[in-house]
Amino acid sequence: MIEGQLEFLAVARHKSFTEAARKLGVSKSYVSKQVRALEERLGLNLLHRTTRSVTLTPIGRDYQERLSSLMAELENLEDEMVSRHAAPRGRIKVSVPSPLGEEVFAPALNTLLEDYPKLELELHVGNRRVDIFEDGFDVVVRQGSLLDSDLVGQRIGHAEYGIFASPSYLANHGRPTQVDELPAHRWLMYSPDGSRAPQNVDLEGPQRALYEAIFRGGNVALFSNSVPVLAAACVRGTGLCMIQCATANDYVVSGRLERLFAQTMVVRMPMWALTQPRRAESRKVQLVIDALKQSQLR
């Protein structure tokens, strides 16, 4: 790699000399000097610099895209050579949603690290929709329909959702016996941004009709972008909640929650592992995806 290219890619990714320097473990002045030397060597302005921001020039964006592609090819070549003669090694960056990340995926990936001790995993757990290209992820797990046509997706299973209530809620508000009674009950709803607006959920048929009826009824006591917060409120008897069965299972086993309409209101959301096309053949990437497929995702 030509001197200054690594620093340029870091600045382009993070849109900041300070953050690029922090990620690389060097000084800001060093990064600035290296990028400036690269621009002088090329005779091109790759970045627009102001006191408030750093942005790519048009030619800088083109240079970043082509350089990133070359870097990925070099990484794939290294992976291929290593896989022929040695165990997989090196860093891999993965994003998984919460709470499945903590409850389901992290244990599976811990097992992978035990099997391949030279791998270095950077695991991000959360529900922010990351940009796999801009944020430099190798694997991103997403739920629902695939919308990113530029990515390679492998289905790793499904997440099952159910409707849950606490014994105290049912005692105080009555047990619904028909699905069409559900909108009249108090609800606890997941919202990625915490807003009261209906979300674009991947539901069909009676499940979608119920979801929309709950919002139209306006009887939602709590909106939150935290599934554990919703589960805790459900346990306290604040309302009914549709959450992932993997999250509710311990509460059900201990008798703190009960699943309603388990035979008729079953929602299964497909889960996908997404990769950049140029990283799809990497052995490290495939090992991570295989581990995710073997997790106890239900």
N, C-alpha and C positions, 0 to 999 in steps of 0.2 A: 504494500500500500504506500502511495506517495505521501510524504510528510504533509500534514495539515488536513488530510481527507477525513480521518477519524474525528477530529475536532469539529470540522465543518458539519458532518452528519449529526453530531451531538447537538450543535447549536440549532441546526435546521429542525431536529426532532423536538427540542424543548423550547425553541423560540426565545432562548435566553443564554447569554454567555455565562452568567452566574450559575444557572442550573446545569448547563453543560459541564462546567468546570467541577461542580459538586459531584456529578455522576461519574466523571472521569478520574476524580481524585487528584486534580491538579489546580493550579491557580487560575483565576479569571484572566490575568494578564498573559499567561502562557497560551491559553486557548485563543485569545484575541490575536496574539502575535502569530500563531500557527495558521489561523484562517487568513489573516492579512497576507502572509507569505504565499499561501496557496493562490489567492486572488492575483497577486503580482506575478506569480509564475505563469498563470493561465492568461493573464492580461484581461481578466473579466471581473465585473462586480457581481458577486454571488448573493450578497445580502444588502438589504436596506437597513441602515442603522439610525435610530433616533434615541433620544434620552429615555424614551418610554417603551420602545419595542424594537424587536428584530424580526424582519420578514424576508422571505426569499424574493429575489428578482425573478422575472420569467426564466431567464437562462439559468439562474440558481436552482429553480425548481426542477428544470430539466436535468441539470447536473446531479441533483440529489436523487431523482428517480433512477437514473442510469447507474449511478454509483451504488445505490442501495441494491439494485438488481445484481450488479457484479459481486457485491459483498455476500449476498445470499448464495450465489453460485459457488463462491469460494468456500462458504460454510458447508454447503451441501457436499462439495468435493472432499472437504476435510472429514465430514461425517462418514462419507462412503469409504474413504481410506482407513479411517479408524475402525469402522465396523468390520472390515475384513481382517484386521489384525489385532484388535484390542476391544475392551469393553467400552461402551458409550461413555463420553465424558463431556464436561463443559456445562455452560449455563443454558437454561431454557425458561422462558417467561410465559406464565399461564394465568388466565383470568377465569374465575368461576363465580357463580352467583351465590349470594347468601340467602337462607341459611344452609342450603344444600352443600355449599362449599365446606363449611365447618363440619357438618354432620355426615356427609356421604363421600365427597370427593377427596378431602384432605387425608382421611385414613388410607384410601387407595393409593394416593400419591406418596404417602409415607412408606408404604410397602415397596413401591417402585424404587425409592431412594435406598432402602435397605438392600434391595437386589442389585442396584447399580450405584455403589458408593461414590463413584467419581462424577456423577451427575450433580449439578448445582441448580436447584429449583428456585425460581422467583415466583411465588404464588400470591396473586392478588385476589382477595375475596371481597365481593361487594356487588351492588346492583347498578352502579354507574355503567352506562353503555360506552365501553371503551372503543377507541379507533384502533383496530388491529395493526394498521399501517403506521399511523402517526405515533402511536404509543409503543410500537415495537414488540408486540406480543407474537409468540409463536403459535399458541393455541388459545382460543377463546370459547368458552361454553355458553351457549345461548338456548333459550327456551322458545317454543312456538314455531311459527312458519319461518322459513328461510327468506330473508329479504335482500341479503348481500350477494348479488350475482357474481361479484368479483372474487368471492372466497370459495374455498373447497370445503364442503361439509360432510361429516360422517355422523350418522345417527348413533348415539351412545346409550339410548334407552328412553325412558319417559318418567316424568314426575306425576304422580297421582295426587289429586286434590279431593278433599271431602268437606262436608259441612259438619261443623262441630259445635257443641254446646256443653256448658258445665251443668252438673246436677242442680246447683243453686239457681241458675237461670231458668231451667225447665220447671223447677218448683215454684218460682215466683211469677213466671210469664206463661206457663203452660207449654205442653209438648205439641208441636205441629204434627198433624196426622196426614196432611195432604201437602204436596209440593206448592200448590197455589196459595197456601197460607203463609209461606215463608216471607214474602215482601212486607207483610204487616209487622214482622218482628224487628227488634233492634239489631243492627248489623255493625260489624267491624270489618273495614274494607282495606285491602292493600292498594296503595297508590305509589308508583315509583317516585313521584315528586311531592307527595304529600298533599296534593290538591284534591278538591271535591269534584273534579271533572271526571266523567266516565273514561276509563282507559281503553285503548284499542286492544282488547284481550283476544286471544286465539280460541274462541269458543263458538260452538255451533248448536243448533237445535234448542232443546229445552234449557240447557245450561246458559246459553246466550240470552234467551228470553227472560230467565230468572235474573240474571245479572243486570239487565237493563231495567227490569221491573223494580229491583231494589233501589237503583239510583232514582228512578222516577218517583218512587214512594217517598224519598227524602228522609227515610228513617235510619240513617247511618249515624251511629254515635261516635265513631272514631275512624279517621283516615290516617294511615301511617305507611311509611316506606320501610318499616322494620317488621318482619314476620314474627320475631320473638316478642316484640311489644304487643302485637295483635294476639298472639297465643296467650300471653300473660293476662291480657284484659279479658279474653274469653274464659280463662280459668277462674277469674274473679267474678264472672257472671254478668259482665257488662253487655254482652250481646252474643249473637251467633257469628261464626266466622268460617269462611272457606279458605283453608290453608293446606299446605302440603302434608300428606299423611306421614311422611318421614319425620316431620317436625312434631306432629301431634301424637305420634305413637307412644312415647313415654308417658304423656299425660293420660292417654286412654288406658294404658296398662295399670297405672296407679289409681284409676277411677276418677281423676279430676276432670276429664272430658269424655264426652260420648259422641260417637259419630251418628248422624242422622241420615236417613234415606240412603244407606250404604249400597243398596242394590239398584237404585234408580238414578241417583245424582252422582255419577262417577265421571270425573274429569281427568283425562290423561293428556298431558302436554308433552309433545316430543322434545327431547333434549339433543342438541347438536354440538359437536366439537368442530370449530371452524379454524382453518389455517389459510395463510397466504399461499397462493398457487405454487410459488417458487420454493416454499418450505414443506410442501405436502409430502415429498418423498424422503425427507430427513428421517433417519432412524430414530433420533431422539424424539421427534414429534410423534412418530408412530408408536413409540413405547408409551408416551404419555396418553395418547388416545386409547391404546389397548388397556391401560390401567383404569381410565375413566369408564370404559365399557364393562370392566369387571367389578366396578363398585356396586354397592348394594342400592342402586338407584331403582326406586319403585314408587 
